[in-house]
Amino acid sequence: MGNFMTKVLVSLLDSSIPAVRRRANRLIINKLANAVRPRPRPISMAGDGGRYTTWRGLTDRTISGRQLPPTAPEYTKSLPPLDDIMALFQRPSGKTKLASRTTLLLPMFAQWFTDGFLRTKWKPPTEQDYVENESTHQIDLNQIYGATEVQTNILRAKKGGKLRSQMIKGEEYPEYLFDTETLQIKPEFEGLYSDVNFTRVFQNVSDEQKKVTFAVGLEHGNSTVANTIMNTLFLREHNRLAGIIEAAHKDWDDERIFQTTRNCLIVILMKIVINDYVAHIADAPVFLDAGGFAEDQPWYRENWMSVEFNLLYRWHDMIPDQVSFTSADQVSFSSEDEYWDMESSKTLVNNNTLMLELGVEQILLDASKQRAGQLGLFNTPDFLLHVHKETMKQCRMINLAPYVDYCKEYGLTVPKTFRELTGGNLEYAKALESVYDSVEHVEWFVGLWAGGKALGQFSSDLLILMVGHDAVTQLFTNPLLSRRVYNAETFSQEGLQIIESTERLADLVVRNTNVADSLQIRFGV
């Protein structure tokens, strides 16, 4: 989080005086929010990919935004071959660089959370231009509620304000999407996903996987164990809250109970994001300040996800080579060997069976004990290099501006040498110099990974600032946090009390599993 004044503000967040904490928190939130000029941005992916302003690009949010205009095509054409760039990311065999203070639980949560709003519209590879998106541009828990009212209605139990669920081994999970005998989608879930997205996601899913595929808000909600765990955890909390609200308001019908519970859970998610997730990344105990302070700020503008925000969340480096889960037979697997093995019972991808066998709480406990991989150069495993390669292709396809331009846009010191860019990391500086003609030519995505950082810092300064800026400006503008909405009338008195008592993801885990000690569930080592 940078300079001396920021460090002073961070220290004040630990004050025992509420007014001091609140003031320091608001100053830090504003610092992040004002790191770059506020929306609306004059350019988007419309208008020849952002070369000029268009009315559609200012009003149609199915068009992806972009933070900086495209750079000159000559710059992109002059860049080194992609294979040379991949050498900057490749992790030496068996030499995972582990994060100093971050557990595996953080990238598990991050993937699930960002999947809710970073939704590029899928097109066949030969037609992909990254212009359009399918995002709601809100933190709205569409992971369990769906992105449209039609999807929400399909997922609702229509009784007691709850979502459809089933009991398996005495624990609550979403209902299965497919009939376990015919392996056809159940009639009640017809129309849950678009035909295009359904075919894209499920065309290669095995029969065995279909038998344990859950009906959730997003078509790829079963794609990883992490997604399924988080969907299950938040579904349980929704239904638990609905039961509390129903018991306190006997005269309320299903509709009011559901809508009130949904309001509560969206705010609970936002509290977890700021108080737990962003606080860990920024290494500052910031907290959600609800009740309307953001409405008076110049950055309080309509949400609009940008292509840069989508691209910077390629944190696959955080998956270590070896991940272990505790069970009767001590399940352990090598990510490098089996991460994409669709038939393996030990894979983290498309394998709800693993979660059902080990249980939600055991995987969360084990993930909280293991260090994640460190974001940086030379730490991407071979089996995930293709993800970075596709990301670099996308950056070049849309003529993304170089790293130094984004440093300037975010008010950071513009590096003049490779050594300055890497914060004195000679290994990184030498590697960059071997492929780029000058520091001005270093690509944005490479710079995010190579940028210098202090000891124990989550990632480079620019990456932290970009994540923090988008998090607070896309979250504090949520209508549920406005001064006219944030009250007991919206959430019920019971719901408001639960919102106020929630600080961390661990609070949900304790309320919805057999984990008794919240300190066992953590993003930090």
N, C-alpha and C positions, 0 to 999 in steps of 0.2 A: 504493500500500500504506500510505499514511497517515502516522501520527504518528512522533514522534522515536524511541521505543523500537523500532518496526518498522524504521526506517531503520538503526538500530544492528545489529539482527539480520540485515538484508539484507547489510550490510557484512561481517559475520562469516561469511557463506556463502562469501566469497572467501578465507577463511583457509587457510593451507597445512597447518594442523593438523587431521587428519581428525576427531578428537573434538570440536573446536570447531565445525567445519562441521556435523557430525551433530547436535550439541546445538542450534545455531541453527536448523537445518532443522526439527527436531521442534517447536521453539517456534513457528515460523511456521506449520507445518501445523496445530498445535493452535489457533493464533489464528484461522485460517480456519475450522477445524472447529467451534470454540466460538463463532463469530460469532452463532449463533442457537441456540435450545434444541434439544436432540437429538431424533431420532425415538425412539419412534413419536409421530406427531402425533395429537391427539385427533379431528381432523376430516379429512374427505376430500371427494370429490365425491358420496359417498353421503349419505343423510340430508338430503333436500331441498337438495342441492347443498352440504352442509357446515354446515348450521345446527345440527346436533346430532350426537353421537357414536353410531356404530352398530357392531355386532360385525363386520358385513361390511366396513365401512370400515377396521377395524383389522386384518383378516386376509386379505381377498381383494385381491390386488395387481392384479387386472384393473380395479379401481376406482382412478382416478387420485387421488393425494394432493393436498392443497393446504396451503400454508404458513400462511395466515391465513384465518379464517372469512370468509364473504361479508359485505360491508358492507350497510347498510340499503338497501332498494330505492329509498328516497327520494333517496339520494345519486346513484344511477345515473340516475334519471329527471331529475335536475336538470342533467345534464352537457350541454355544448354539442353542437350537431349535428356528426355525423361529418365532414361536408365541411369544416367550420371547422377541425377537428383535422388533416385531411389537408394543409391549407395549411402546418401547422407542419413537416411532413416533406418537402414537395415541393422537389426540387432545381431551381434555376434552370437553364434550358437551357444546356448546354455549360459549366457551372460546377461540376464535381465538386470537392468538398473532399477532398483526398488525405490519407491517414494519414501522420504524420510518421516513423513507424518500423516500419510493418507492410507486408509484401508481399502480393500476391494469393494466394500459396500458403497463407496462414493460413486465409482463409475457404473455400478449396477443401478443406483438410483438415477444418476445423470441420464443414462440411456433412456430409461422409462419416462422420465420427466420431460426431456426435450422432444421425444417422439410425439408428444401431444401437440406441439405447435410448429415443429420444423418438418413440414410436409411438402416437399417438392412434388409437383404433379408428374406422375410417371408417364413416360412415353417410350416407345420402342427405342433401343439404343441408337438406331440410325436417324431418329427424329428428335432426340433429346436436345433441347436448347436451354433448359433451366429458366425459362421466362415465367412460367406459371406455377402456382402452388395451390394446395388444398388445405391451407391452414385456416383456423378460425382466428388466428392472431390474438388469442386470449389464453390465459391459464384458466382452464375451465373443466379440467378433469375429464376430457373426452375419452381418456383411456378406459374409463368405466361407464361413462354416460353416452358415448357416441358424440359425433360432431353435429348432428341434426336432430330435430325433434322426432322425426320418424325413427331414427336409431334409438333414441332414448325410450320411446314408447315400447319398442320391441324388447328392450332389456329390463323393463320394469315388471315387477311381480303383480302390480295393480292391487296390492293389499298391504295395508299398514305402512305405506310409503316406502316399501323396500324394493331392492333389486332382485331379480331372479337369482336363486342360488340353490345349491344342493349340499348335502352332508356326505362326506367321505371319511371313513374311519373316525367319526365323531367330530370332524372339523368342517368348517364352511368354506365352500369354493363356488365360483361361478358355475352355471349349468353348462353341460356339454353342448357344443355347436352341432355335432353330427350324431345321428342315430348310431349307436354302437354296434348294431347288427347289420343295417343296410349301408352304413357309412355315407348316407346322403344327409345333406343339411336338414335339420329338423324343420317341420313346417312353421313352427312359431318363430323361427329365425330367418325365414325367407325375406330377402330385401335388406338384411342388416348391413351388407357391404355392396358396393357397386360391382357389377359383373367384371369390369376390367380389373379392379383391385383384388377381387376374390380369386379370379383365375391366376393372376400374377403370383399371389402369395401361396395358394393351395395346390397348384397344378403338380408340384413335385413332392408333396407331403405324402408320406407312406400311410398305409391303412392303419398300422399300429399307432402312429402319431395322431391320426384323425380320431381314434377312439378316446383320446384324452385331451382333445382340443377344446378349450373353453370359449363360450360366447362372451365377448368383451367389446368395448367400444371401438377399437381400431382393428383393422384387418390383420395387422402383423403383431397383435397383442400377445400371441403365443410363440413368437419367434425366438425368444430367449427365456431361460429360467428366470432371469432378473425381471423381465416384463411380467411374467406370470405371477411371481411372488408379490410384486408391488400392486398388481391388479387385485389379487386376492386380499391383500392387507387392507386396501382402501375400500373394497366391497364389504368386507367384514365391518369396518368402521362405519360405513354408511348404514348398514342394517342394524348395527348396535345403537347408533344415534337415533335412527328412526323409531326403534323400540322405546327409547327413553322419552322421546318427544310425544309419541302416541300415548304412553302411560300418563303423561302430565296433561294432555289435552284430549280428553275423551270425546269432545265434540268436534274435533277436526277430522276431515275425511282424508282418504288416501292421497289425494292430489296435494292438499296443503302440507301434509306431513312430508311427502316426498320433496316438494319444492323447498321447504324450510331446511330439511336435512341436506339437500344438495348445496344450498347456500352455505351452510356451516362447513361442509367438507371441503369446498373450494377454498375457503379462507384458511382452514386448517392446513391445507397443502401449501398455501402461500406463506404461512408462518414458518413451516418447516423449511421451505426454500430459502427464506431470508435468514431466519434465526440459526439454522443448522448448516445448510448447504453453502450458501453464499458466505456466511460467517467463516466457514472452514477455508474456502478458497481464498478469501481476502485476508485471512488470519486476523480478523477483527470481529468482536462480538456484537455485530450490528443486529438490529431486531426490527420486526414489522411494526411500524407506527401507523395504526389504523385511525380512522376518524376524520380524515380529510386534510391533513397538512399538505399533501401533495397537490391538492386542487389549487393552491395559491402559487404554485411554482410555474415558471415559464416552460418547463419541459413536460408539463401535463398535457400530452397530445395523444391523438388516436394511435393505437398500436399498429405496427406494420413491420413484419419480419423481413430482414434483409438476407441476401444471398451470403454475405460475409458471416452473419451470425449462424447460418446453417453450416457453412464450411468449417468454421473454427471448432465445431463440436465433434470432430473426428478424433476421439480420444482412445482409439483402440490400443495405443501404446500402454495403457494402464492395465491391460490384461497380461499378467505374468506368464512365464512359460509353464509354471507348475501351480496348479490350484488343487486344494485338498478339502474334502468334505467328510465329516465324521458320520459313520453309520456302523451297523453291526459288523460289516466287513471292511471298514476303513476305506471308503471309496476315495481314490486319488487318481488324477489323470493329468496327462501332459496336454496343455492347450495346443501346442504345436502339432501334435500327432492327431488329436481327435476332435478339435473344435468344430470342424465342418463335417465330421463323420455322421451322416444322417441316421445310420443304423446303430451307432454305438449307444449303449445305455449310460455312457459316461460323458456324453457331450453336453455343453451348455446351450446349444442351439436346437430349437424345435424338439425339446425333450421335457414335456411336463411329467413324464414318468419318473424322472430323477427327483423332481420336486415332491411328487406324491409319495415316493419311497422314503425320502429323507425328512420331509416335512418343512414347512415354511420357517419355523423358528430355528431349526438346526442349521439351515443354509445361511440365515441371517447372522446367527452366532458365529459360524465359521468364517463368513465373509468379513466380519468385524475383527477377526483375529489376524487376518492375513494382509500384508502390505500390497498395495497396488503397484503397478509399474510407474516409473517416473516419466512425465511428459518431457521430451527432449530429443535431440538427435541420437542416432545409433541405438534406438530402443524399440523398434517396430519388428515383431517377429515375422519370419518369412511368410507365414500363412495369412498375414494381414497386410503385406506390402501392397497388394493389389488395390486395397482401399485407398491408401495414400496416392497411388498412381492415378486412380480414377479422380480423386480430389484435385490433383495437380492438373489433370486434363481439363477438368471443369474450370479451374482458375484461368487457364490459358484460353479456353474456348470463349469465355466472357471477357477476356482482356482485363483481368484484375490488375489494379495498380500495384507497384512494387511496395515492399515493406516500409521503406523510408517515408513514402507518402502517407501511410496510415499512422506512423509515429507523429508526423507533423499534424495530421488531422486531430489526433487525440492529445496534442499538447505535450508530447514526450520529447526528450532530447533526440534530435536526428543524428544517428551515428555517422561518423565520417570515415571510419575504418572498420574492418571486419572484427578487430579486437574490441572496439567500442560496442559494436552490435552484440557481441557475445558476452559482454560484461567481463572481459578478461579471460574467457575460457579459450586457451590456446589451441586445444584440440579442435573445438568447433570452428575457430577462426581460420585455422589452416585448411580444414575441410571445405569451408565456404570459398576460400580463395582459390582452391584447386578447381572449382567448377564455374564460378562467376567472375566476370571481368572486373567488376567493381562492387562496392557495397551498395551503390544505387541500383544495381541490377538484381539484388537478392529478392526473390519472390516473397510475397506477403505470407503465404502459408509456411514456407521454410523459415522465415524470420520469426514467426510465432514460436516455433519449436527451438530455434537456435538462440533466441534473445536471452540476454543475461538475466540472472535472478539471484537474489540474496540466499544465503544458506537457509534451507528449510522452506523456502518460498514455493508455492504450489506450481507455478510456471512463470513464463516471462511476464514482464510488466505490462506489455501491450495486451497479451491474452487475458490477463486478470482484469485489466481495465475494460476491455471490450465485453467480457462476460458480465462484469459488475454493472456496466452502463446499461446493457440491454436488459439485464435482470430487473433492475429497479425501475427503469422507464416503461417496461412492459408489464410490470406487476403492480406498482403503486397506482397505476391508472385504471385498475380493475374497478368497475362500478360498485362492487360489494364493499369497497374500502372507503367510499365517499361519505362525507359527514351526514348526509341525509338518509343514507342507507344502512350504515354500520350501527345497528342498534338491536334491542331485544325484539322489536316488531318484525325485523327481517329474519332473525335467527332463533327466536324464542329465548326466554330467559335461561332455560336449561342448555340450549345450544350455545348461547353466548358464554356461559360459564365453562363449557368444555373447550371452546375456542381459546378463551383466556388462559386455561390451564395447560394448553399444548405448546411446547417449545421445540421439540425435536422429533425426528422419525421414531426414536426409541419409545416415545410416549404412546404412539399407535401400536407398536409391537407389544408392549406390556399389556395394553388394553385388549389385544386380540389374539394373543398366543399364550403359551405357558411360561414365557420368559418373565421372571420376577424382578430382575435387576436391570434397570434401564441403562446403567453404565456399561453393560455388556454389548450394547448395540451402538455403534459409533462410526463416524466418518474418519475420525482421527485416531492415530496409533496411541 
